[in-house]
Amino acid sequence: MAQNNIPLIPRKPEWLKIKIPKAQAHKHVNGLVISKKLHTICESGNCPNAGDCWERGTATFMILGDICTRSCKFCNVKTGKPLPVDTDEPTKVATSVKELELKHCVITSVDRDDLPDGGVAIWVKTIEEIKRLNPKTTIEVLIPDFDGKQDLIQQIIDAKPEVISHNLETVERLTPIVRSRAKYNTSLSVIKQIAKSGLVAKSGIMLGLDETFDEVLKTMDDLRKVNCKVLTIGQYLQPTRQHYPVKAYIHPDKFKEYETIGLNKGFSYVESSPLVRSSYKADMHVNA
């Protein structure tokens, strides 16, 4: 029984033991990020796959600072009033991609609802600078919803990264509970606009938030209806006691079942296992 009104959290199972990043790769990437005053979601999000991605020649940079204007109950990124935009950040990211000799990079950001354009100008400049300095490096961008404003989303589409991802995060019923501002149908409209452009559209969800099997399948159907090509499915892990509690740890066999179902529904790629995160094996998804 829970004591002092603190809910019981299921004991973490063996299959969720996290691999420590390889020291050499971790030291190289982390040192460069610190020296250029950049941010990676690998660090901010405590990603369990950081070492694997860095060894594969992939890294995920977080632009527009490390303070988000939203406060989603599952997310460990800081929330509050962001600092002013660093207009040199696009070039810093692009030169870091070059120094790390990345074959593929993923760019994401905090939400910047404080900015009239949501930060799109920095997004576009970052993509352009990476392409200019790293013509052989492929790019995935994991974007916010920009409140569904099609003109802002179109600017990112026009910059032509190889993959544009926007995460649904969870099933429709739980969206208003765990996402602070984003709406399920708005996110679907963002993904639909991306897919209609001809670029690879990608999304991701977490399990263990109290979703049902049928709700996961409906979410897959909703994504396929807007022609989403790539889906990532991973286990939600509560960052701190103040965040939304884990309701269940999903067995790897169930993740495998979801992968099979998703591929049968028409996704080109389904990355589905407990430690999968949005950018896991991102370099492969260019081919979708």
N, C-alpha and C positions, 0 to 999 in steps of 0.2 A: 504494500500500500504506500502511496505517496505521502510524505510528511511535510508539514508546513506549506501545504498547497503547491509543492514543487512536483510536477508530473514525473512519473517514472520514465526513464529512457531505456529502450532495449539495449542489452549488452552488445557491444560491437563484435561481430563474428570474425573468425580467422581470415576469411577471404578479403577482409578490408584492411589488412596490414599494408602500410604504404611503403613503397620502395624509396629509399633515400637517394636523392640525385647524386650522380657520380661527381666526385669532388672536383676534378679538373674542369669539367664542363660547367659546373655550378660556379666555381671561382671565376672563370673567364667571363661568363655572361653577367654575373652579379657585379663584378668589378667594373665592367664597361657601363652598365646601367647607372651605377652610383656616380661614376665620374662625369657622366653627361646629364645627371639629375633627371633621369627618365624613370618610368615605372613599367613593370611587367605584371600582367595578371597572374603569371606563374607564381610570383611572390605574394601579391596582394590577395589573391584568391586561394593561397595555400594549395596549389594544384599538385595532386599526387603523381602526375606524369611529367613533371618538369624535366627530370633527368633524361627520360626517354626521348622527349621532344628535342632537347638540346643536342643529344647525340645523333638525332636524325637530321640535324641541320635546320630545325624549325624553332622559332620563338614567337611569343605573343607579347606585343607591346601595348600598353594602355596609355592613350593620349588624353590631352585636356585635363591633366592633373590627376590627383588620386583622391579627390573629395567629390562625392556624388550628391546631387540635389534631391535624390530620392532615397527612400529608406526601406527597401524591400526586406522582408523578414528572414530571408534565406541567405542574404549576401553579407560578406565580411568586409567589403570596401567601405571606407569611412564615409560618413554622410554629414552634411552641413553646408556652410557657405564656401564655395570654391574660391581659390586664388585667381588672380587675373590670368588670362590666357598667355602662354609663352609662344610668341609668334615665330621663334626660332626652333620650336619643337619639331616641325616636320623635317627640317634638315638634320637635326640631331638624330632622329629616328632613322632616317635614310642612311646616314653615315655609319650608324651602329650596325645596320643590316649589312652594309658593305664590309665593315671590319670583322664581323662575325662570319662572313662568307655564307650567309644563309641562302639555301636554295628555295626556301618558302618562308614567308612571314605572315603572321596574323596580327591585325591591328584591331583593337577594341577601345572602348572609352567609357568613362563615367557618363552619366546623364548630366547635361548642362542646360537645364530648364531656365537658368538665369540669363542665358544668352539669346538674343533675338533669333539667331539662326540655329540655335541648339549646338553650335560648334561645327557646323557643316563646312565652313570655309577652311578650318584647320584640317578637317577630315580630307577634303579634296586636295589641299596642298601637300598633305602627308603622302597620299597615294601618288601624286605627280612626282614628288621628290624621290620616292623609292624607285619609281620607274626610270627616272632620269639617271640616278646613280647606280642602279642595279637592274639593267635591262633584262637579265636572264632570271631574275628572282620572281616567282609567282606570288600573288597577294590574295589573302582572304581578309575581308573586313567583317567584324562582328559588331553590328550597329545597334544603337538604341532605336526606339520607335519614332522619335521626333514628333510625338503626338499624332502620328499618321499623316503628317503634312507632305503631300506628294511632291511638291516642288523641291523640298529639301532632300527627300530620298532620291529624286531624279538626278540631283547634282552628283551624288555619290555613284549612281549607276553610270552617269556620263563619264566619270573618271575611269571606268572600266577595270576594276579589279577582277581577278578571275573568278572569285567566289564572294557572294554577299550572304552573310548569315545574320539571322535575327531570331533569338530564342523565345519560344513560347513559355518556357520554364516549367509549366505544369498544366494540368487539365483545366477545362473551363470553370468547373465548380470552385476550384481552389484559387483561381487567379485573383479575385478580389481580396482573398485572405492573406496571401503571401507576397503579392506584388503591390507596391504602394500607390502607383498611378497608372501603370499600363493596363490596357484592356485586351482581353482575349481576341475579340474580333478586329481590333485595331492592329494587333500583331499579325493576324492572318492577312489583313489588307496590305501590310508592308511586304510580306513574303510574296503575295500575289503580284504586286508591282515589280518586284525583283525578277520573278520568274517570267513575266510577260516581256521583260527586256531582252531575254535570251541568255542572260548570265546564269550561272549556277546558283540556285536558291537553296539555302540550308537552314536548319533549325535544330533546337535541342530541348529536351525535357529532363527533369529529375524525377526519380521515383523514391518512395518512402515518405511522402508527405500526406498520405491517407487517401491516395487515388485508388480507384478500383480497376480491375482488369479491363472491363468494358469501357471505362473512361479513357484508358490508354489507347485502346483500339479506335475509339471515336476520334481522339486527337490525331492519330495517324491518318484516318480518313479525311479529317478536316485539312491536314497539311497536303495530302495528295490532291485534294480538290483544287488547291491553288498552285499545284505543280511544283511543290517542294521536292527536291531531288535527293537531298542528304539529310539524315536524321541521326543525332547523337542522343543516347539514353544512358544516364548514369545514376548512381546512388546519391541521394542528398545526405550530406554530413553536416550536422549542426555546428557552426563555427564557434559559438559561445553559448552559455546558458541563457543569454538574453535573446537569442534568435529562436525562430520557429523550431519546435522539437521534432526530432525524428520519430515518426510513427511506426516505422517498420524497416528492417533491413531485408532487402529483396535478394533471394538466393540467385547465384550465377546461372543456374539452369533456367530460371524465369527470364533473366535478361536474354539468354540465348533463344528462348522461345519468342520473345518480342522481336529479336533480330530476324528470325525466320519469317515471322508474320509480316514484318515491315517490308522485307525484300519481295515477298509474294504480293504485297499491295502495290509494288511498283517503284519503291525508292531505289535509286542507283547504289547508294551506300547506306548501311545502317551500322553504326558503331554502338554496340550495346553490351555493357558489362559494368560491374559496380564502380570501377575507378575511371570510367570514361568521363571526360570533360569536353567542352565545346570544341577545343582545338586539337583533340586527340587524333593523330594520323591525318591532320588537315592537309598535308601535302598530297595525299592520294585523292582528295575530293575535287581537285581541279579537273580530274578526268570525268567527272559526272556529267 
